Amino acid sequence: MSYSSDGAAIQNHSFAYARSPDQDASSPPHHPVVVVGAGPVGLSLAIDLAQRGQRVLLLDNDHRLSSGSRAICFAKRTLEIWDRLGVGDAMCAKGVEWNLGKVFFGDDLLYPFNLLPETGHQRPAFINLQQYYAEAYLALRAAELPLIETRWKNSVMSLQQDEPGAEGKVRLEIDTPEGPYPITASHVAACDGSRSPLRAMLGQESTGRVFRDRFLIADVRMQVELPTERWFWFDPPFHRNQSVLLHRQPDNVWRIDFQLGWDADPEEEKKPERIQPRVDAMMQQALGHAVPFELEWASVYTFACQRMQSFKHGRVCFAGDSAHGVSPFGARGANSGVQDAENLAWKLDLVLRGAAPLALLETYASEREFAADENILNSTRATDFITPKSEISRLFRDATLDLARNHPFARRLVNSGRLSVPATLHGSSLNTADRDTFQGQMVPGSPVADGPVEVDGQPCWLLRQLPANGFSALIFDGPQTPALLAMIEIAAEGLVPLKPLVLSASGVAAERFDALPGTLYLLRPDQHVCARWRQASVVDVGAALRRALAVAA
Ligand SMILES: Cc1cc2nc3c(=O)[nH]c(=O)nc-3n(C[C@H](O)[C@H](O)[C@H](O)COP(=O)(O)OP(=O)(O)OC[C@H]3O[C@@H](n4cnc5c(N)ncnc54)[C@H](O)[C@@H]3O)c2cc1C
């Protein structure tokens, strides 16, 4: 398998099981950090930890990448994280980029939308890319990093941990085709998916709302001249009283989601003879004629919005689908899971180095539980709007859609799935926000916005210039128009000046930072703002850094 492999080669690829010396050890070998699950979240986390210099053992009970059709929409923030992990370019080169969409009601176009009307960003609002490609590029990147050891067909069967304490350990029993073996770990990241065996091993559960509706996914290969946009139909003439969603994917594959209702028979609906007339009728509506197609994949899904009460149990942190689940509308599953991974990676790294107390990991749980609640709220609202649960809610929903035909204010109430944006970690204990008097959205807790800059006279992007691992400070100054005076990495060895940057003449970046002469932004290793000042002192910055490391005052 390589970065140029096609979809079939990737889906058929199987990773070899290899016997590890741990299986012949006389006592359980110890690992600083074990990541369980090589899905998009576990792979992203393992890469991030290894790039920060941590030795990682990555275990997966399978030997293949994601099969069938799962995630396709990967959001701007996820791409920015993957840029830092060295795979963003591969994802974007293969994926199809999109910012635009259309919402239809019945026969009519209600309104078009643009998810990224602002210019001056390197990455689009979204790319569409089959999950198996995304996992393949992550697996290839992981294989490039000597600090990651991936063991396929290694299934965690049991897990026990010592009472909480600085020297505590987690004991894992792992099953393989050649029998079981034990290991110990200082920290475990459970990225083992929605059914999470590790969650059950710790006696935990995910609770929330299970929805009574079914959707058919049909991935079809066809040559059509349609724009690369998200198209969503409420109650179209070709699929009365239900909704339909259309997305372009790479390789001339199109994802169509047909709402079926709870009473639909999943086995019947997956049959090609049932799918053919549905797709023909949709293409008739979209293009005025049916198009020959090949059915690549069909499945029927149901969904739930739920989460674990706490994402951290002793030395085990849960990330991705093991910790939380949402409906697919809004593309929040893998996208939020990759943000979990990024949040956990820098904190685990600093704790493992002894540069931060164990308490920093508690903030992984509180920050990402907050983000999960936001995702669950958005996903639940979208699901309620798309699949009204009573005649009265349907009447209200349809009245809103009718209004939206001519009244822009009503369009804000239409919810065909508010698409994934990163959480702003309002109220995080790691923020210093008490004296914040700035305009704009880059409040403490928010991810830093990208913008055009120049290095050595060459145009490039701000996020690409931030240090890969440490805290950093952006200092603006200038007599009238503020310029980015310095970018400094705050590392264990002290302050490291980074390459001088020049904000592009467009002024976009300066505006996003609401910069005045003297402005200083302090950024966390995951590119989130943790503090900003109009005029900062060394004492201010020191105190904010201690706070961002969860060091008690
Ligand atoms: C129809 C559909 C459409 C979706 N669309 C989108 C979308 O457009 N955008 C988006 O962001 N998300 C989407 N999602 C959600 C997305 O697919 C998931 O959120 C994502 O796969 C979660 O990744 P993960 O790494 O947490 O878990 P998984 O991908 O489930 O990976 C878990 C891994 O853990 C391994 N494992 C399990 N148990 C063990 C064990 N005991 N020992 C070792 N390994 C173990 C498994 O083999 C697996 O490899 C969609 C989901 C569906 C079903």
The ligand as an ORCA input file, in Angstrom:
! r2SCAN-3c Opt
* xyz 0 1
  C     -22.660      6.279      7.848
  C     -21.624      7.047      8.579
  C     -21.186      8.262      8.062
  C     -20.248      9.013      8.765
  N     -19.819     10.197      8.231
  C     -18.923     10.931      8.902
  C     -18.381     12.103      8.309
  O     -18.699     12.447      7.168
  N     -17.472     12.813      9.030
  C     -17.064     12.417     10.276
  O     -16.254     13.118     10.889
  N     -17.515     11.273     10.827
  C     -18.418     10.512     10.167
  N     -18.818      9.320     10.687
  C     -18.276      8.870     11.977
  C     -16.891      8.212     11.857
  O     -16.942      7.116     10.972
  C     -16.439      7.773     13.241
  O     -16.645      8.840     14.130
  C     -14.963      7.377     13.268
  O     -14.712      6.189     12.562
  C     -14.506      7.157     14.724
  O     -13.164      6.829     14.728
  P     -12.512      6.054     15.959
  O     -11.073      5.953     15.622
  O     -12.937      6.684     17.229
  O     -13.203      4.605     15.958
  P     -13.176      3.466     14.859
  O     -13.007      4.025     13.510
  O     -14.380      2.631     15.113
  O     -11.864      2.622     15.206
  C     -11.785      1.819     16.355
  C     -10.671      0.801     16.177
  O     -10.505      0.083     17.407
  C     -10.266     -1.289     17.123
  N     -10.616     -2.065     18.317
  C     -11.845     -2.268     18.850
  N     -11.758     -3.044     19.941
  C     -10.450     -3.325     20.126
  C      -9.747     -4.091     21.089
  N     -10.354     -4.743     22.085
  N      -8.403     -4.194     20.992
  C      -7.761     -3.548     19.977
  N      -8.388     -2.826     19.037
  C      -9.721     -2.696     19.109
  C     -11.153     -1.537     15.896
  O     -10.735     -2.656     15.130
  C     -10.984     -0.246     15.112
  O      -9.893     -0.325     14.211
  C     -19.748      8.538     10.003
  C     -20.167      7.310     10.503
  C     -21.085      6.568      9.801
  C     -21.513      5.230     10.351
*
